[in-house]
Amino acid sequence: MSAAAIQLFLEGGFDAVGVAEVAGAAEVSKRTLFAYFPTKEDLVLHRFADHETGAAAVVRARRPGQGAFEALREAFLRGLDERAPVTGLCDEPGVLAVFRLVTGTPALTTRPAGFAGAGEAALAAALGEAGVPALDASLAAARISAVRRVLATANMAAVAAGVPAGQRFPAAVEAADRAFTLLSSGPEFA
């Protein structure tokens, strides 16, 4: 359903394509469509929700004795190497098309912030589970989330401007190393 909707939105524009048209293309009723995707925007943005607890999962799965910042740094660098869309360093045409759809559609541009907020809360909870005091965990989660967002946004902006992911990779790694070094220069958390 989501893939059919995104294709229609890319071809005709998000605002011009109706939910009935999406349901028809997906060969489901509107009721079924809304059972899986409560809003039209969710047809596109559910992909962001799939990643909102990723940082928390990294913290929970880190090696014994490994700090949270180091685990998150390693995971981000691995994501860059794998060209994971969440790092912004992905030049697959479908990913770029969805990025442009989201950033070019007013109804879609503000919703990713909600997913980021949920991800930040999940990360703070994971840090709290590791024994970090609540305020410290919330502050660390905000810093970490900001760093990841800034890095991913810079990467996606470069790629969307036509820089191939492979060409952007060295600068992306350098920026991530610098950002996580600056991030870790504060107090260490779990």
N, C-alpha and C positions, 0 to 999 in steps of 0.2 A: 504494500500500500504506500509506504513512504517513498520508495523508489519511483513508483508511478507518479506520485504527487510532485516530487522534485523535478522529474522530467517535464511535467506539464508546466510547473512554475518557471523553469528555465526557458521553455519555449514561448510561453505566453505572458509571463510576468506574474508575480505572486498575487497582486491585487486583482488582476483580470481573470484569474482562474477561480471558479467557484467550487465549493465542497462537493456539490452534486456531480460536477465534471470529474473530480478526483475519484469519487466513489464509483462512477461509471467506468473509468479507465482501470481501476483496480478490481472491477467486477465484484463489488460488495455493496451492501446497502449503506446509506448514510448513517444509520444506527450502528452498524458494525464498525464503520470507520471511526465514529466518535467513541465507541467502546475501547478502541485501542489508542486513539489520539484525541484527547478531550477538546483540543482547539486546532484550528487550521495551522497555526504557527508550530504546534507540536509535530506536525508531519515533517517539518524540516529540522527543528531544534532538538528532537529527542536524541540525536547523535551527541549533542553536547552533554546531555544528562548521563549518557553512558560513561562519561569520563569524570563526573563530578567527585567521585570518591577515590580516584586513582592515587592521589598523593597519600591519603590516609592508608590505603592498602599497602603502599610502599613502606610506610613507617611501621605498620604492623608486621610486615614480612621481612624486615631487615635482619641481617646476620646478628648473632649474639655479640654484644660489645660494639656494634657499629652505631654511630650517632645518626640521628634523624636527618640532619643536613647532608651528611655524606651519602646516606642511602638515597635521598632525593636527588642529589647531584648526579650520582651514578645512573639513576633511572632516567633522568633527563638526557644525559649524554648518550645513553643507550638508545633512547627514543630518537635523538638526532641521527645517530648512525643508521637506525632502521627506517628513517624518514617517516616517523609516526606523525599523523596529522595533528595530534595534540601539541606537538612542539612547533608547529607552524612551518616546518621544513619538509613539506610534501608538495611536489609539483605534479601530482597526478591530476589530469584534467577534471575528473569528477570532483575532487576535493577543492580545486581552485574555483570551479563553477559554483559550488555550494558556498564557499567563502564570499564570493562576489555577490551571490544572491542575498546572503545574510547582511553583508555590509551595505548593500545597495537598496535594501527594503526597510523603510522606517518601522514597519510593524514587527520586524525581526531583530532590529539592532539592539534593543534594550534587554531582551530576554536572556541572552547569555550571561549577563551580570547576575541574574538570579541563580543560575547554575554555579557560577563562581562563588557566590555567597554560601551556597549549600556545601560546596567542596571545601571551603575554608572552615566551616563549622565541623565537618567530618574530620578534617585534619587536626583541628584543635582537640576534638574528642580523642583521636588516636594518640596525640601527644599526652593528653591527660591520663589515658590508660597506662602510659609509660611512666607515670609518676611526676609529670611536669605540673606545677601548680596552675590552676585554671587561668588566671590572668596572663601568666607567662605563656601558656599554651595558646591562648587567643592571639596574643601579640606575635608570637612566632608564626602561627598559621597565617596571619595577615601578611607578614613580611614574605614568607615563602610563596604564598599565592600571588602576591604582587610581582615577585621576581619571575615566576613561571609565566605569568600573563604577559609581562613586558617582553621577555625573550621570545615567546611564541608569536606575539603581535609583530615584532620586528622581523622575524623570519618570514611570516606569511606576507607581510607588506613587500619585502624584497622579492619573494617568489611571485607574488601577484603582479609585480612590476616587470616581470620577465627574466629575473635572475634564476637560472637553473639551480635546483636544490644542491646538486653536486658542487657547483661553483660557490654557493653560499655556505656550504658546510664548514670550511675552516673558520670563517668569521663567526658562524653560529656557535661552534665549539669554544672559540676564544671568548666570546661574550658570555657563554654559560659558565665557563671556568671563572671568569672575573666576577660575575654576579654571585655565584655561590661562594667564592672566597670572601667577597664583601659581606655576604649574608652570614657566613660563619664567623666573622670577626666579632660579632656580638656574643652574648652568653650562649653556651652550648645547651641544647635541650635534648634530653634522653638520647 
